[in-house]
Structures are given as C-alpha cells and as structure tokens.
Amino acid sequence: MLLLEEIVLQEKSRIEKMMSLYESELISLPHGVLVKKNINGKEYCYVQYREGKKVVSKYIGNSEEKVAEVKDRLERRRQIETILKNLKAEYALAQKYAEMIV
C-alpha cells in the first residue's frame, strides 16, 4: 500500500508542476479571436475579446507575418486551455485516490 501511495503522490506532484508551467505560459498568450473587418474597401485585422460586458477590438496590423503569429499564439492558447482542463480532471482523480489510500 505504501508503494501505491507514493506513486499517487508523485503523480499529483507531476500534475501540479505541469499545471503551473502551463498557467505561466497562458499568461503571456493573447486571448480572444482573430477578426477581419472590411472598412472602406480595405481589410483590417483585429483580435477581439471581452473585458467584462464590453467587447474590445485590438488592431494587430495587416502584415501576413504578424497575423500568422497572432493566429498561432491564439491556437496555442486554446491548446493549453484544453490541456489544463484535462490536467485538472486528472488531478481531481489523483486526489480522490490519495484520499482512498490514506
């Protein structure tokens, strides 16, 4: 039983470290969606997100490199949010097993 308890505690520790790393990376990534607006026949790219009840549009420029970079960073944010959701579920399960063992 001692071995099983040690394994569960190691897994909890591993999950906590991973969650911490992903959460710190998440802080540096933009949130929202990429939106293209057509104004006077010209296309402009924005990142749109909510601040409370207000929708904010932040201009990011029209260069393909900048748009691609923001698009990649937004996609990375979505991936990390999914990973964190799964890690939180795993952590809850490890916590449950740890309580059962003790």
Order of alpha helices (4+ residues) and beta strands (2+ residues): alpha-beta-beta-beta-alpha
